[in-house]
Amino acid sequence: MTAPVHAMPSGGLRKRILRNLSVLGGGSGGAALLSLGAVAINSRALSLVDFGIFVLLQTTAMLVAGLFTFATQQPVIKLGMAALERGQTERFERLVGMGLLADFASAFAAAAVSLGLLVLMPQWLPLPPRYELGAIVVASCLLLQGYRTSEGVFRALNRFDQMSLIQVTSAALQLVVAAILWSQDAPFIYYAILAAASISLPSLIQLIGALLLLRGRGLRPKFGGVQAARADRREFVAYCWSTWATGSLDTLRQNGDAPLVGLLISVEAAGIYNVARQLAGILRKGTQVYASVLFPELAAFASRRDLEGPRRLLRRILVLSAVLTLGAVASSAVLGGLALDVLFGSQFRPGHLVLVLLFASAGIQLVSATYSMYVQAFDGPVAIFHSYVIATVAYLAVILPGLEFGGLAGAGLAQIVFFAVLALGCRLRLRRERFIEEKNR
């Protein structure tokens, strides 16, 4: 048997989590600020209508991509880490190969469907001719996005530092290009190319980096998925279809709101909503970093059947989440309007209320992410699906009448409802499995 390739270095859990949080959090935080700077530049360089179209092209492409994306990083982390700890490098290579094949198939399907929608769009929603070429560019870039397996490779091999570097580099490039386009008073087509790059470039760089990381460890993807153990294939497929289902529901919420705002209110309102979402996205980005760091640790606990450590950790996380949420909401209520004025311009001031609501939803998302990771690690990926379905139904029940009668605030309220229902559903699942009850005994 091959000697084990350790997925994580030795050391205490707290020290490892804090180190990875600081490394990945610093990179993601820097990337979020750089991306926010690019959005601020674009909002000033473009008219409110052009900026709204820019936002709609970007979010619609991400909506289509999300509906075809498999969360292949999850089985690579959970199954791959277990394989590496046992020295089963060939098993790990086959898991990576299966993930990359699924990634490519989903990216190809997303690009094909997106381009097909552009052919049919004039029958449903005519697009002014000056935006048509830009829409084709953005749709075509979907072939180069996705590839979530690469994220799983970095996380399984504990190279959060390289993930951070990739995020910061990609965001810095977008900021520089946005500044150049603004200074040159570039036509809209160049902003469409920038939108396409912001969707595909981080994923493409991360894929190349993951392949180089594997090569440096003496590993390479193996695409003979049929030769993988039946249990691995079965669990990999279970992860893919269940995370695809939950991911698709989450995509409808995450990227479907801006197009709805554009359809039901106005293109300009979509632009205003997007900048509020970008500001609140700083906290959401923190949640993504936290999930990237914590889930591999929970997967390791689950593989060892160790429940006591995660139970102690859960209570501390929930207390910290409550403090962060209250702080974020209070800060956005007091300073949010000023931030919109300074960063984006006075025309975006109407987004203040929805900004506060989006910060509240981002805080609740931190709680729901915690519960959902615990459910996935200790109860399996299928268990979380029902909670996502119920949360999505609640979201749709709120956002459609909310936009009609409450304007942008309706979209913010719908986000709050989604994460609150999801958190409650996952908590009830953990209680049903006696994970929480036994902790309190």
Disulfide bonds with the S-S distance in Angstrom:
none
